[in-house]
Amino acid sequence: MRQFFKYVLATLTGLVLFALVGVVLLVALIAAAASSDKEVTVASNSVLELKLDKPIGEREFNNPLSGFTGGRAAPSASTS
């Protein structure tokens, strides 16, 4: 009987710790979401400045079905 209470106490301790960690993470997530509500205002006649002094790399499309299509993209429905 002593062994039974030992396991019950261990299970309850684990559940309480899990609940406490979950509540702390939930509060941290809500606090992070609430603090990021900054509204950006752009003045009239503003100019967007882009710095293009560094190379711009191409983004590669990773096709998860390339093994089934022989490395080619899946056929698309074209209107031509």
C-alpha atoms as one frame of an Amber mdcrd trajectory, in Angstrom:
protein
   0.000   0.000   0.000   2.922   2.302   0.698   4.159   1.842  -2.873   0.741
   2.890  -4.205   0.729   6.179  -2.276   4.294   6.818  -3.388   3.281   6.600
  -7.053   0.113   8.640  -6.500   2.129  11.404  -4.811   4.721  11.332  -7.607
   1.976  11.576 -10.231   0.264  14.472  -8.460   3.588  16.290  -8.061   4.274
  15.884 -11.772   0.828  17.159 -12.698   1.167  20.212 -10.456   4.599  21.032
 -11.882   3.301  20.587 -15.428   0.367  22.899 -14.699   2.630  25.560 -13.166
   5.022  25.492 -16.121   2.058  25.633 -18.513   0.572  28.661 -16.762   3.925
  30.469 -16.767   4.385  29.784 -20.495   0.830  30.880 -21.251   1.279  34.142
 -19.340   4.590  34.757 -21.136   2.943  34.119 -24.517   0.088  36.504 -23.750
   2.513  39.156 -22.508   4.621  38.828 -25.659   1.562  39.108 -27.889   0.218
  42.115 -26.007   3.483  44.036 -26.129   3.857  43.799 -29.927   0.837  45.979
 -30.768   2.832  48.990 -31.920   1.103  51.027 -34.592   3.382  52.405 -37.272
   2.438  55.723 -38.847   3.850  56.846 -42.165   3.934  60.546 -42.907   2.523
  61.935 -46.117   4.961  62.055 -49.092   7.360  59.622 -47.390  10.071  57.888
 -49.384  11.051  54.254 -48.951  14.821  53.858 -49.029  16.151  50.466 -50.126
  19.809  49.573 -49.707  20.817  47.330 -52.595  24.560  47.289 -51.923  24.539
  43.547 -51.068  23.735  40.655 -53.413  20.188  39.341 -53.370  20.118  35.545
 -53.309  17.580  33.516 -55.227  15.029  31.590 -53.219  14.807  27.967 -54.185
  11.478  26.187 -54.225  11.695  22.894 -52.351   9.213  20.572 -54.035   8.274
  17.766 -51.632   6.838  15.733 -54.538   9.987  15.885 -56.691  10.647  12.198
 -56.026   7.330  11.305 -57.667   7.565  13.726 -60.586  11.171  12.978 -61.584
  12.574  16.229 -60.213  10.251  18.369 -62.300   7.559  20.609 -60.906   4.068
  19.228 -60.941   2.133  20.180 -64.088   0.116  23.327 -63.615  -3.168  24.265
 -65.182  -2.252  26.877 -67.772  -4.694  28.876 -69.855  -2.542  29.088 -72.980
